[in-house]
Amino acid sequence: MADAKGIERVQRFRKSRRERGDREMNVWIPGLLGAAIDEAVESGRFKSRQEVITHALETMFAQKDRNAVM
């Protein structure tokens, strides 16, 4: 079971992300994509899975100005 300080830390983190406009979304990733994401992190191209996924989504949906979404 998680300790109280850990739970509070996660709640603060999620609250700060929501306040800046981020959204938490849970999705299922096909096995081959998951492996490719893991490989991109392991090779050092990205620091985290989140960074890989954000990059892919921005590449697909964001215009040159990162704040303008199509």
C-alpha positions as CSV (number, residue, x, y, z in Angstrom):
1,M,0.0,0.0,0.0
2,A,1.3,3.5,-0.9
3,D,2.3,5.8,1.9
4,A,0.3,9.0,2.6
5,K,3.2,11.3,1.5
6,G,3.4,9.5,-1.8
7,I,-0.3,9.8,-2.4
8,E,-0.2,13.5,-1.6
9,R,2.7,14.0,-3.9
10,V,0.9,12.3,-6.8
11,Q,-2.3,14.3,-6.1
12,R,-0.3,17.6,-6.1
13,F,1.4,16.6,-9.4
14,R,-1.9,15.7,-11.1
15,K,-3.5,18.9,-9.8
16,S,-0.7,21.1,-11.2
17,R,-0.8,19.3,-14.5
18,R,-4.6,19.9,-14.7
19,E,-4.2,23.5,-13.8
20,R,-1.8,24.1,-16.7
21,G,-4.3,22.5,-19.1
22,D,-2.9,19.0,-19.4
23,R,-5.2,16.0,-19.6
24,E,-4.5,12.5,-18.3
25,M,-5.6,9.8,-20.8
26,N,-5.2,6.1,-20.5
27,V,-5.0,4.2,-23.8
28,W,-4.1,0.7,-24.9
29,I,-1.1,0.5,-27.2
30,P,-0.6,-2.4,-29.5
31,G,2.4,-4.6,-28.6
32,L,4.6,-3.6,-31.6
33,L,4.1,0.1,-30.9
34,G,4.8,-0.4,-27.2
35,A,8.1,-2.2,-28.1
36,A,9.0,0.7,-30.5
37,I,8.3,3.2,-27.8
38,D,10.4,1.3,-25.3
39,E,13.2,1.0,-27.9
40,A,13.2,4.8,-28.5
41,V,13.6,5.4,-24.8
42,E,16.3,2.7,-24.3
43,S,18.3,4.0,-27.2
44,G,18.4,7.5,-25.6
45,R,16.4,9.2,-28.3
46,F,13.8,10.2,-25.7
47,K,13.9,10.5,-21.9
48,S,10.6,8.8,-21.2
49,R,7.6,7.0,-22.8
50,Q,5.6,10.2,-22.2
51,E,8.1,12.2,-24.2
52,V,7.9,9.7,-27.1
53,I,4.1,9.7,-27.2
54,T,3.8,13.5,-26.8
55,H,6.3,13.9,-29.7
56,A,4.2,11.5,-31.9
57,L,1.0,13.3,-31.1
58,E,2.4,16.7,-31.7
59,T,3.9,15.6,-35.0
60,M,0.5,14.3,-36.1
61,F,-1.9,17.0,-34.7
62,A,0.0,20.2,-33.9
63,Q,0.9,22.9,-36.4
64,K,4.4,24.6,-36.3
65,D,3.2,26.7,-33.4
66,R,3.0,24.1,-30.6
67,N,0.1,26.0,-29.0
68,A,-2.1,25.8,-32.1
69,V,-3.8,22.5,-32.6
70,M,-5.5,21.6,-35.8
